[in-house]
Amino acid sequence: MNKPKKPKMEGGMFKRILSLLFNFYPVLVPVTIFCIIFSAITAAIPAVFIQNVIAVIEKWYVARDWAQAAKEIVPLVLILAGFYIISTVAITAQSQLMAYITQGFLGKLRKKMFNGMQSLPIKYFDTNKHGDIMSHYTNDIDTLRELVSRSLPQLLQSVIIVVAVFSIMIYYSVWMTMLVITGIILMMFVSGKIGGGSAKYFIRQQKSVGAAEGFIQEMMNGQKVVKVFCHEEDSKKEFDEINNALYEDSRKANSYANALGPIIMNIGNVLYVLVATIGGLFLASGLPNLSLSGMAFSISILVPFLNMTKQFTGNINQLSQQINAVAMGLAGAKRIFSLMDQEAETDEGYVTLVNAKVDENGNIIETEERTGKWAWKHPHHDGRLTYTLLKGDVRMNEVDFSYEEGKPVLSDVSVYAEPGQKVAFVGATGAGKTTITNLINRFYDIEDGKIRYDGININKIKKSDLRRSLGIVLQDTNLFTGTVMENIRYGRLDATDDECRAAAVLAGADDFISRLPSGYETELTNNGANLSQGQRQLIAIARAAVADPPVMILDEATSSIDTRTEAIVQKGMDKLMEGRTVFVIAHRLSTVKNSDVIMVLDKGRIIERGNHEKLIAEKGTYYQLYTGAFELE
């Protein structure tokens, strides 16, 4: 196994996180930082008060004037108490503000992630595990929450305390401060060695968690297939491998992390003893003190110096403990930002789809109300604005395409679908049938050739308007959590209940929907798991029907429906297809028999085209498929 690289604490990642925090909360973040700074300084100043109190006691001890000593000590105690009261208010405000800022920050970040994800091309979801993408919203967000809510405030507070205490220490005694610094250097060396190792494995743990979550989601989605093929034991073994990798990364990460705290703490204890011993010797020897204050070394300096040493080493320990949380938070942030920085689906289209009507002179007029007619609104470079009625004339000319460079999927494909025609694609799996429909709706863009829609290059048509003109029924049905009525209305959100029911009747779905426990108000969950595959497909067809698009793409639309149901659905489909341009992909050749044009694909090329009678007469590949001379697969 390759030796893991030492992680880099990227300053750019910190800068981006802080930039977002200030951008989201330009007032609250500075206020919170002020509270942290104030409470940190307040935590450092007791040493000054202790020094002054002991100095007062030393001064009046010989004279035995305890009344004068109390007179000087009481104001110091009251000032210190006042500082602590204000510090308590600052700490309380800081904790409340951090809770509000952190949760708000994560909420806004999730929103930006999700909104950005909606603009990503289909290719991103085809090439990334869905479980790993989900891990961005759960595990990665959780590590970022830890970084923002605890690690960053703790880092800032510890750094300020360290700087403040160091300043006070060097003010009182340079020699004793140098002794403390020697111990701190050792602590930082150990932190770098052990903390770097734990950070490295915590980052690997993040990736392992994503892999585990991705596998679990995949198994949940495919649980029926796992059971049908009795792959439970194989799934367990595969999960054990992934889980063991996560265990190893987590074990090593936490082994390093758990060892760091005790080591740093004991170095701090040894340093405390050394300061007490050497300070006592220094005090007994009467050597001159080197300090910025000019004061002689005395018990009033040694006692607070011991407390400051404990405080100094404690905060260095706190800083070292944050290495792991910072490493995990940065790893999570990097994955989150990688999703946010994915290139959005480009759209240079400027031709839009509008509701239209035709006046008595034959002029196309744009209108707000739904008329059942659509037109392409086409602004030209010379300032002209033209309207073209949407008829559903789709033409592909000499199109080439490949998902991966050097591996062509379609070569020199030409398809001509006139308005109202039913065009069928037939061929083995991998021949390129579905790819053609993916290119028509621009899920992917062609490499060469042209695709024209009503004479307009589809690259000029805005993608959302292009897809709005296409009704699609896929082989893999996706239903959403909600009622049956809501799932049908998904095809057109402004559709009335009556229009949704009419679409269900057209698709042949009304009969079984009416027999559901709550009819159209029956709740569907988990992709409609409480329905049969055929019933789910019928709802998907009804969803496409309610959109009432001029062009339909049916990708194995009836493949999951039994023969009896298919006969019912086919009648509704025939009504749905009337007057529309329809692209049909089907393995059951009986469903494409009445198509105007049938195209036979083989390895990305169209090898035969014509209607059923013509292709049967030619006795080529289609004839052999239809008569069973050889199978599609």
C-alpha positions as CSV (number, residue, x, y, z in Angstrom):
1,M,0.0,0.0,0.0
2,N,1.3,3.5,-0.9
3,K,2.5,5.5,2.1
4,P,-0.1,8.2,2.8
5,K,1.0,11.7,2.1
6,K,1.2,14.1,5.0
7,P,-1.9,16.4,4.9
8,K,-1.5,20.0,4.2
9,M,-3.4,22.5,6.4
10,E,-4.4,24.7,3.5
11,G,-4.6,28.3,4.4
12,G,-6.9,28.9,1.4
13,M,-9.5,26.6,3.0
14,F,-9.4,28.5,6.3
15,K,-9.6,31.8,4.4
16,R,-12.7,30.6,2.4
17,I,-14.5,29.4,5.5
18,L,-13.8,32.7,7.3
19,S,-14.9,34.6,4.2
20,L,-18.2,32.8,4.1
21,L,-18.8,33.3,7.8
22,F,-18.2,37.1,7.5
23,N,-20.2,37.2,4.4
24,F,-23.2,35.4,6.0
25,Y,-22.9,37.3,9.3
26,P,-21.0,40.6,8.8
27,V,-22.1,41.9,12.3
28,L,-22.5,38.9,14.5
29,V,-19.1,37.3,13.7
30,P,-17.1,40.4,14.7
31,V,-19.2,40.7,17.9
32,T,-18.5,37.0,18.7
33,I,-14.7,37.5,18.0
34,F,-14.7,40.5,20.4
35,C,-16.4,38.3,23.1
36,I,-13.8,35.6,22.6
37,I,-10.9,38.0,22.8
38,F,-12.3,39.7,25.9
39,S,-12.9,36.4,27.7
40,A,-9.4,35.2,26.7
41,I,-7.7,38.3,28.0
42,T,-9.7,38.1,31.2
43,A,-8.4,34.6,31.6
44,A,-4.8,35.8,31.4
45,I,-4.9,38.8,33.8
46,P,-5.4,37.0,37.2
47,A,-1.6,36.5,37.3
48,V,-1.1,40.3,37.4
49,F,-3.6,40.6,40.3
50,I,-2.0,37.8,42.2
51,Q,1.4,39.4,41.8
52,N,0.1,42.7,43.1
53,V,-1.7,41.1,46.0
54,I,1.4,39.1,47.1
55,A,3.5,42.3,46.7
56,V,1.1,44.1,49.0
57,I,1.2,41.3,51.5
58,E,5.1,41.3,51.3
59,K,5.2,45.1,51.9
60,W,3.0,45.2,54.9
61,Y,4.0,41.8,56.4
62,V,7.0,43.4,58.2
63,A,5.0,46.3,59.5
64,R,2.1,44.0,60.5
65,D,-0.3,46.7,59.2
66,W,-3.0,44.3,58.0
67,A,-5.6,47.1,57.9
68,Q,-3.5,49.0,55.3
69,A,-2.9,45.7,53.4
70,A,-6.6,45.0,53.3
71,K,-7.3,48.6,52.1
72,E,-5.0,48.0,49.1
73,I,-6.0,44.4,48.4
74,V,-9.9,44.9,48.4
75,P,-9.9,47.3,45.4
76,L,-7.8,44.8,43.5
77,V,-10.2,42.0,44.3
78,L,-13.2,44.1,43.3
79,I,-11.6,45.0,40.0
80,L,-10.8,41.3,39.4
81,A,-14.4,40.4,40.3
82,G,-15.7,43.0,37.9
83,F,-13.6,41.6,35.1
84,Y,-14.9,38.1,35.9
85,I,-18.5,39.3,35.8
86,I,-18.1,40.9,32.4
87,S,-16.1,37.9,31.2
88,T,-19.0,35.6,32.2
89,V,-21.4,37.8,30.2
90,A,-19.0,37.7,27.2
91,I,-18.6,33.9,27.4
92,T,-22.4,33.4,27.6
93,A,-23.0,35.8,24.7
94,Q,-20.2,34.0,22.8
95,S,-21.7,30.5,23.3
96,Q,-25.2,31.7,22.3
97,L,-23.9,33.6,19.2
98,M,-21.7,30.6,18.1
99,A,-24.7,28.3,18.3
100,Y,-26.7,30.6,16.2
101,I,-23.9,31.4,13.7
102,T,-22.8,27.8,13.3
103,Q,-26.2,26.3,12.6
104,G,-27.1,29.2,10.4
105,F,-23.8,28.9,8.5
106,L,-24.3,25.1,8.0
107,G,-27.9,25.7,6.9
108,K,-26.9,28.3,4.3
109,L,-24.0,26.0,3.2
110,R,-26.4,23.1,2.7
111,K,-28.7,25.3,0.7
112,K,-25.8,26.5,-1.5
113,M,-24.7,22.9,-2.0
114,F,-28.2,21.7,-2.9
115,N,-29.0,24.7,-5.2
116,G,-25.7,24.3,-6.9
117,M,-26.3,20.5,-7.3
118,Q,-29.5,21.2,-9.2
119,S,-27.5,23.0,-11.9
120,L,-24.9,20.2,-12.3
121,P,-24.9,18.1,-15.5
122,I,-26.3,14.6,-15.5
123,K,-22.7,13.4,-16.1
124,Y,-21.8,14.3,-12.6
125,F,-24.4,12.0,-11.1
126,D,-23.6,9.2,-13.6
127,T,-19.9,9.2,-12.6
128,N,-20.2,9.7,-8.8
129,K,-21.7,7.3,-6.2
130,H,-24.9,8.8,-4.8
131,G,-24.0,7.6,-1.3
132,D,-20.7,9.5,-1.4
133,I,-22.6,12.6,-2.6
134,M,-24.9,12.2,0.4
135,S,-21.9,12.0,2.7
136,H,-21.2,15.7,1.8
137,Y,-24.5,16.6,3.5
138,T,-24.1,14.4,6.6
139,N,-20.6,13.4,7.6
140,D,-18.7,16.3,6.0
141,I,-21.1,18.9,7.3
142,D,-20.8,17.4,10.8
143,T,-17.0,17.7,10.8
144,L,-17.3,21.3,9.5
145,R,-19.8,22.0,12.3
146,E,-17.1,20.8,14.8
147,L,-14.5,23.1,13.2
148,V,-16.7,26.2,13.2
149,S,-18.4,25.8,16.5
150,R,-15.5,24.5,18.7
151,S,-12.1,24.4,17.0
152,L,-11.9,27.9,15.5
153,P,-13.1,29.6,18.8
154,Q,-10.8,27.4,20.8
155,L,-7.9,28.2,18.6
156,L,-8.5,31.9,18.7
157,Q,-9.0,31.9,22.5
158,S,-5.9,29.7,23.1
159,V,-3.7,31.8,20.9
160,I,-4.8,35.0,22.6
161,I,-4.2,33.5,26.1
162,V,-0.8,32.2,25.0
163,V,0.2,35.6,23.6
164,A,-1.1,37.5,26.7
165,V,0.5,35.1,29.2
166,F,3.8,35.1,27.3
167,S,3.8,39.0,27.4
168,I,3.1,39.0,31.1
169,M,5.8,36.3,31.8
170,I,8.5,38.2,29.8
171,Y,7.5,41.4,31.6
172,Y,8.2,39.8,34.9
173,S,11.3,37.6,34.1
174,V,13.1,36.9,30.9
175,W,15.2,34.1,32.3
176,M,12.2,32.1,33.6
177,T,10.3,32.8,30.4
178,M,13.2,31.2,28.4
179,L,12.9,28.1,30.6
180,V,9.2,27.8,29.8
181,I,9.8,28.4,26.1
182,T,12.3,25.5,26.1
183,G,9.6,23.2,27.3
184,I,7.1,24.6,24.9
185,I,9.4,23.9,22.0
186,L,9.5,20.3,23.1
187,M,5.7,20.2,23.3
188,M,5.3,21.7,19.8
189,F,7.8,19.1,18.4
190,V,5.8,16.2,19.9
191,S,2.5,17.8,18.7
192,G,3.8,18.1,15.2
193,K,5.0,14.5,15.1
194,I,2.0,12.8,16.8
195,G,-0.6,15.4,15.7
196,G,0.5,15.2,12.1
197,G,0.0,11.4,12.1
198,S,-3.4,11.6,13.6
199,A,-4.5,14.3,11.1
200,K,-3.3,12.2,8.3
201,Y,-5.5,9.2,9.4
202,F,-8.5,11.4,10.3
203,I,-8.5,12.7,6.7
204,R,-8.3,9.1,5.4
205,Q,-11.2,8.3,7.8
206,Q,-13.3,11.0,6.1
207,K,-12.9,9.2,2.8
208,S,-13.5,5.8,4.3
209,V,-16.8,7.0,5.9
210,G,-17.9,8.3,2.5
211,A,-17.1,4.9,0.9
212,A,-19.0,3.0,3.7
213,E,-22.1,5.3,3.4
214,G,-22.0,4.9,-0.4
215,F,-21.9,1.1,-0.1
216,I,-24.7,1.0,2.5
217,Q,-27.0,3.1,0.4
218,E,-26.3,1.0,-2.7
219,M,-27.2,-2.2,-0.8
220,M,-30.4,-0.6,0.6
221,N,-31.5,0.4,-2.9
222,G,-30.7,-3.0,-4.3
223,Q,-31.8,-5.1,-1.3
224,K,-34.4,-7.1,-3.4
225,V,-31.8,-8.0,-6.0
226,V,-29.3,-9.0,-3.2
227,K,-31.9,-11.4,-1.7
228,V,-33.1,-12.7,-5.1
229,F,-29.6,-13.8,-6.1
230,C,-28.7,-14.8,-2.5
231,H,-25.8,-12.5,-2.3
232,E,-26.2,-11.7,1.4
233,E,-23.0,-13.4,2.4
234,D,-21.0,-11.8,-0.4
235,S,-22.4,-8.4,0.6
236,K,-21.4,-9.0,4.1
237,K,-17.8,-9.9,3.0
238,E,-17.6,-6.8,0.8
239,F,-18.9,-4.6,3.6
240,D,-16.4,-6.2,6.0
241,E,-13.6,-5.1,3.8
242,I,-14.9,-1.5,3.6
243,N,-15.7,-1.5,7.3
244,N,-12.3,-2.9,8.2
245,A,-10.6,-0.1,6.2
246,L,-12.7,2.5,8.1
247,Y,-11.8,0.7,11.4
248,E,-8.1,0.8,10.6
249,D,-8.1,4.5,9.7
250,S,-10.2,5.4,12.7
251,R,-8.1,3.2,15.1
252,K,-4.8,4.8,13.9
253,A,-6.3,8.3,14.0
254,N,-7.6,7.9,17.5
255,S,-4.5,6.1,18.7
256,Y,-2.4,9.0,17.8
257,A,-5.0,11.5,19.1
258,N,-5.4,9.7,22.5
259,A,-1.6,9.5,23.0
260,L,-1.0,13.2,22.3
261,G,-3.0,14.6,25.3
262,P,-1.3,12.6,28.1
263,I,2.2,13.2,26.6
264,I,1.7,16.9,26.3
265,M,0.1,17.1,29.8
266,N,3.0,15.3,31.4
267,I,5.5,17.5,29.6
268,G,3.6,20.4,31.1
269,N,3.8,18.8,34.6
270,V,7.5,18.3,34.3
271,L,7.9,21.9,33.1
272,Y,5.9,23.1,36.2
273,V,8.2,21.2,38.5
274,L,11.3,22.6,36.8
275,V,10.0,26.2,37.0
276,A,9.2,25.7,40.7
277,T,12.7,24.2,41.4
278,I,14.8,26.6,39.3
279,G,12.6,29.5,40.4
280,G,13.3,28.6,44.0
281,L,17.0,28.3,43.4
282,F,16.9,31.6,41.5
283,L,15.1,33.2,44.5
284,A,17.5,31.7,47.0
285,S,20.7,32.7,45.1
286,G,19.7,36.3,44.9
287,L,20.8,36.5,41.2
288,P,19.7,39.7,39.4
289,N,16.4,39.5,37.5
290,L,16.2,40.4,33.8
291,S,12.7,41.8,33.1
292,L,10.9,44.5,31.4
293,S,9.3,45.6,34.6
294,G,12.7,46.3,36.4
295,M,11.4,44.5,39.5
296,A,13.7,42.2,41.5
297,F,12.8,38.5,41.4
298,S,10.7,37.7,44.5
299,I,8.0,35.3,45.8
300,S,5.4,37.7,44.3
301,I,6.8,36.9,40.9
302,L,7.4,33.2,41.4
303,V,3.9,32.2,42.6
304,P,2.0,33.8,39.6
305,F,4.7,32.5,37.3
306,L,3.9,29.0,38.3
307,N,0.2,29.6,37.6
308,M,1.1,31.2,34.3
309,T,3.2,28.2,33.4
310,K,0.3,25.9,34.0
311,Q,-2.0,28.1,32.1
312,F,0.5,28.5,29.2
313,T,1.1,24.7,28.8
314,G,-2.6,24.0,29.2
315,N,-3.4,26.2,26.3
316,I,-0.6,24.8,24.2
317,N,-2.2,21.4,25.0
318,Q,-5.6,22.8,23.8
319,L,-4.0,23.9,20.6
320,S,-2.4,20.5,19.9
321,Q,-5.8,18.8,20.6
322,Q,-7.4,20.9,17.9
323,I,-5.1,19.5,15.2
324,N,-7.4,16.5,14.7
325,A,-10.6,18.5,14.6
326,V,-9.0,21.0,12.3
327,A,-7.7,18.3,10.0
328,M,-11.1,16.6,9.8
329,G,-12.9,19.9,9.4
330,L,-10.6,21.0,6.5
331,A,-11.0,17.6,4.9
332,G,-14.8,17.9,5.2
333,A,-14.7,21.5,3.9
334,K,-12.5,20.4,1.0
335,R,-15.1,17.8,-0.1
336,I,-18.0,20.2,0.4
337,F,-16.3,22.9,-1.6
338,S,-15.4,20.4,-4.3
339,L,-19.1,19.8,-4.7
340,M,-19.9,23.5,-4.7
341,D,-17.1,24.2,-7.2
342,Q,-18.3,21.6,-9.7
343,E,-18.9,23.3,-13.1
344,A,-22.5,24.0,-13.6
345,E,-24.3,22.8,-16.7
346,T,-23.5,25.4,-19.3
347,D,-26.4,26.9,-21.2
348,E,-25.8,29.5,-24.0
349,G,-29.4,29.1,-25.2
350,Y,-31.4,32.3,-25.8
351,V,-34.4,30.9,-27.7
352,T,-37.3,30.4,-25.2
353,L,-40.7,28.6,-25.2
354,V,-43.8,30.7,-24.7
355,N,-47.5,30.3,-24.8
356,A,-48.9,31.5,-28.1
357,K,-52.0,31.9,-30.2
358,V,-52.6,32.6,-33.9
359,D,-54.7,35.6,-34.9
360,E,-57.0,35.8,-37.9
361,N,-54.2,37.0,-40.1
362,G,-52.0,34.0,-39.2
363,N,-49.7,36.0,-37.0
364,I,-48.2,34.2,-33.9
365,I,-48.9,36.2,-30.8
366,E,-47.2,35.6,-27.4
367,T,-49.7,35.3,-24.5
368,E,-49.6,34.7,-20.8
369,E,-52.5,32.3,-20.6
370,R,-52.1,28.6,-21.4
371,T,-53.6,28.1,-24.9
372,G,-52.4,24.6,-25.8
373,K,-50.1,26.1,-28.4
374,W,-46.4,27.0,-28.0
375,A,-44.0,29.0,-30.0
376,W,-40.2,29.4,-30.0
377,K,-39.4,33.0,-29.2
378,H,-36.2,33.7,-31.2
379,P,-34.3,37.0,-30.7
380,H,-31.8,37.7,-33.5
381,H,-28.5,39.6,-33.5
382,D,-30.0,42.3,-35.7
383,G,-32.6,43.1,-33.1
384,R,-35.5,41.2,-34.8
385,L,-37.8,39.0,-32.8
386,T,-39.4,36.0,-34.5
387,Y,-41.8,33.4,-33.3
388,T,-41.9,29.8,-34.7
389,L,-44.8,27.5,-33.8
390,L,-43.6,24.4,-31.9
391,K,-44.6,21.5,-34.2
392,G,-42.2,18.8,-33.0
393,D,-40.0,18.5,-36.1
394,V,-36.7,17.0,-34.8
395,R,-33.8,16.2,-37.1
396,M,-30.4,14.8,-36.3
397,N,-27.8,15.2,-39.0
398,E,-24.6,13.1,-39.0
399,V,-24.2,13.2,-35.2
400,D,-21.1,11.7,-33.5
401,F,-20.9,11.2,-29.7
402,S,-18.8,9.4,-27.1
403,Y,-19.1,9.4,-23.3
404,E,-15.4,8.8,-23.0
405,E,-12.8,10.2,-25.4
406,G,-11.7,7.6,-28.0
407,K,-14.7,5.3,-27.3
408,P,-17.5,6.4,-29.8
409,V,-21.0,5.5,-28.9
410,L,-22.8,7.1,-31.9
411,S,-21.2,7.5,-35.4
412,D,-22.7,9.5,-38.3
413,V,-26.3,9.1,-37.0
414,S,-29.1,10.9,-38.8
415,V,-32.7,10.8,-37.6
416,Y,-35.6,12.7,-39.2
417,A,-38.8,12.9,-37.2
418,E,-41.6,15.0,-38.7
419,P,-44.4,16.5,-36.6
420,G,-46.8,13.8,-35.5
421,Q,-44.5,10.9,-36.5
422,K,-43.8,7.9,-34.3
423,V,-40.1,7.0,-34.6
424,A,-38.8,3.8,-33.0
425,F,-35.3,2.7,-32.1
426,V,-34.5,-1.0,-32.0
427,G,-31.2,-2.7,-31.2
428,A,-29.2,-4.6,-28.7
429,T,-28.2,-3.1,-25.3
430,G,-25.4,-0.6,-25.9
431,A,-26.3,0.1,-29.5
432,G,-27.0,3.7,-28.6
433,K,-30.8,4.0,-28.4
434,T,-31.0,5.8,-25.1
435,T,-28.0,7.9,-25.9
436,I,-30.0,9.4,-28.9
437,T,-32.7,10.6,-26.5
438,N,-30.1,11.9,-24.0
439,L,-28.8,14.1,-26.8
440,I,-32.2,15.3,-27.9
441,N,-32.9,16.7,-24.4
442,R,-29.3,17.8,-24.0
443,F,-28.4,15.7,-21.0
444,Y,-25.2,15.4,-23.0
445,D,-23.9,17.6,-25.9
446,I,-22.9,16.1,-29.3
447,E,-19.3,16.2,-30.5
448,D,-20.1,16.7,-34.2
449,G,-23.1,17.1,-36.4
450,K,-26.3,19.1,-35.8
451,I,-29.6,18.6,-34.0
452,R,-32.5,20.9,-35.1
453,Y,-35.8,21.3,-33.4
454,D,-38.4,23.0,-35.7
455,G,-35.5,24.2,-37.8
456,I,-33.7,25.8,-34.8
457,N,-30.3,24.4,-33.6
458,I,-31.0,23.0,-30.2
459,N,-27.8,24.7,-28.9
460,K,-29.6,28.0,-29.3
461,I,-32.6,26.8,-27.3
462,K,-32.5,27.4,-23.5
463,K,-32.2,24.0,-21.9
464,S,-35.1,24.4,-19.4
465,D,-37.4,25.4,-22.3
466,L,-36.1,22.6,-24.5
467,R,-36.8,20.0,-21.8
468,R,-40.2,21.6,-21.0
469,S,-41.3,20.7,-24.6
470,L,-40.3,17.1,-24.1
471,G,-42.3,14.5,-22.1
472,I,-40.1,11.6,-21.0
473,V,-41.1,8.2,-19.5
474,L,-38.1,6.2,-18.5
475,Q,-37.6,2.5,-17.8
476,D,-36.5,3.3,-14.3
477,T,-39.4,5.0,-12.6
478,N,-38.8,7.6,-9.9
479,L,-41.6,8.5,-7.6
480,F,-41.3,11.1,-4.8
481,T,-42.5,11.1,-1.3
482,G,-46.0,12.5,-1.3
483,T,-49.5,11.6,-2.6
484,V,-50.3,10.0,-5.9
485,M,-52.0,13.2,-7.0
486,E,-48.8,15.2,-6.2
487,N,-46.6,12.7,-8.1
488,I,-48.9,13.1,-11.2
489,R,-48.9,16.9,-10.8
490,Y,-45.1,16.8,-10.8
491,G,-45.4,16.8,-14.6
492,R,-47.1,20.3,-14.5
493,L,-47.3,22.0,-11.2
494,D,-50.2,24.3,-12.2
495,A,-52.4,21.3,-13.3
496,T,-55.8,21.0,-11.6
497,D,-57.0,17.9,-9.9
498,D,-59.3,17.2,-12.8
499,E,-56.5,17.5,-15.3
500,C,-54.4,15.0,-13.2
501,R,-57.3,12.6,-13.1
502,A,-57.8,12.9,-16.8
503,A,-54.1,12.2,-17.4
504,A,-54.4,9.1,-15.1
505,V,-57.5,7.9,-17.1
506,L,-55.5,8.4,-20.3
507,A,-52.6,6.4,-19.0
508,G,-54.9,3.6,-17.7
509,A,-53.9,4.3,-14.1
510,D,-57.2,5.6,-12.8
511,D,-58.6,2.1,-12.1
512,F,-55.9,0.9,-9.7
513,I,-55.5,4.4,-8.1
514,S,-59.2,4.5,-7.3
515,R,-58.8,1.2,-5.5
516,L,-55.9,2.4,-3.3
517,P,-56.7,3.0,0.4
518,S,-57.0,6.8,0.0
519,G,-57.3,6.9,-3.8
520,Y,-55.4,9.8,-5.2
521,E,-54.5,11.0,-1.7
522,T,-52.6,7.8,-0.9
523,E,-49.1,8.6,0.4
524,L,-46.2,7.1,-1.4
525,T,-42.8,6.6,0.2
526,N,-39.5,5.1,-0.7
527,N,-40.0,5.5,-4.4
528,G,-43.5,4.0,-4.3
529,A,-42.4,0.7,-2.7
530,N,-46.0,-0.1,-1.7
531,L,-46.9,-0.3,-5.5
532,S,-46.1,-2.8,-8.1
533,Q,-43.5,-2.0,-10.7
534,G,-46.3,-1.7,-13.3
535,Q,-48.4,0.6,-11.2
536,R,-45.4,2.9,-10.6
537,Q,-44.8,3.0,-14.4
538,L,-48.5,3.9,-15.0
539,I,-48.2,6.9,-12.6
540,A,-45.0,7.9,-14.5
541,I,-46.9,7.8,-17.8
542,A,-49.8,9.8,-16.3
543,R,-47.2,12.3,-15.1
544,A,-45.9,12.8,-18.6
545,A,-49.5,13.0,-19.9
546,V,-50.5,15.8,-17.7
547,A,-47.5,17.9,-19.0
548,D,-49.1,17.6,-22.4
549,P,-45.8,18.1,-24.3
550,P,-45.7,18.1,-28.2
551,V,-42.8,15.6,-28.2
552,M,-42.7,12.4,-26.2
553,I,-39.7,10.1,-25.4
554,L,-40.7,6.7,-24.3
555,D,-37.6,4.8,-23.1
556,E,-38.8,1.2,-22.5
557,A,-42.0,2.8,-21.1
558,T,-44.0,-0.4,-20.9
559,S,-41.1,-2.8,-20.2
560,S,-42.2,-3.3,-16.5
561,I,-45.9,-3.8,-17.4
562,D,-47.4,-7.3,-17.9
563,T,-49.0,-8.2,-21.2
564,R,-52.6,-7.7,-20.1
565,T,-51.8,-4.3,-18.5
566,E,-49.8,-3.4,-21.6
567,A,-52.8,-3.8,-23.8
568,I,-54.7,-1.3,-21.5
569,V,-51.8,1.1,-21.4
570,Q,-51.2,0.9,-25.1
571,K,-54.7,2.3,-25.8
572,G,-54.0,5.2,-23.5
573,M,-50.5,5.6,-25.0
574,D,-52.0,5.7,-28.5
575,K,-54.3,8.5,-27.4
576,L,-51.4,10.3,-25.7
577,M,-49.3,10.0,-28.9
578,E,-51.9,11.4,-31.2
579,G,-50.7,14.5,-32.9
580,R,-47.3,14.4,-31.2
581,T,-43.8,13.5,-32.3
582,V,-42.9,10.4,-30.4
583,F,-39.5,8.6,-30.0
584,V,-39.9,5.0,-28.7
585,I,-37.3,2.7,-27.4
586,A,-38.5,-0.8,-26.9
587,H,-37.4,-4.4,-26.7
588,R,-40.9,-5.7,-27.4
589,L,-41.1,-5.3,-31.1
590,S,-44.9,-5.6,-30.9
591,T,-45.0,-2.1,-29.3
592,V,-43.1,-0.5,-32.3
593,K,-44.9,-2.3,-35.0
594,N,-47.2,0.6,-35.8
595,S,-44.4,3.2,-35.9
596,D,-44.0,5.4,-38.9
597,V,-40.3,4.8,-38.9
598,I,-38.3,2.1,-37.3
599,M,-34.5,2.5,-37.0
600,V,-32.3,-0.5,-36.3
601,L,-29.0,0.4,-34.5
602,D,-25.9,-1.7,-34.2
603,K,-22.8,-0.4,-32.4
604,G,-23.8,3.2,-32.6
605,R,-24.8,3.2,-36.3
606,I,-28.2,3.0,-38.0
607,I,-28.1,0.0,-40.2
608,E,-31.7,-0.2,-41.3
609,R,-34.6,2.3,-41.4
610,G,-38.2,2.1,-42.6
611,N,-41.7,1.1,-41.5
612,H,-42.6,-2.4,-40.3
613,E,-43.7,-3.7,-43.7
614,K,-40.7,-2.4,-45.5
615,L,-38.2,-3.8,-43.0
616,I,-40.0,-7.2,-43.0
617,A,-39.9,-7.3,-46.8
618,E,-36.1,-6.5,-46.8
619,K,-35.5,-9.6,-44.5
620,G,-32.6,-8.0,-42.8
621,T,-31.7,-7.6,-39.1
622,Y,-35.2,-6.4,-38.1
623,Y,-36.8,-9.3,-39.9
624,Q,-34.6,-11.7,-38.0
625,L,-35.3,-10.0,-34.7
626,Y,-39.1,-10.0,-35.4
627,T,-39.2,-13.6,-36.4
628,G,-36.9,-14.7,-33.6
629,A,-34.0,-15.8,-35.7
630,F,-31.8,-14.1,-33.1
631,E,-32.4,-12.2,-29.9
632,L,-31.8,-8.5,-29.1
633,E,-29.4,-9.5,-26.4
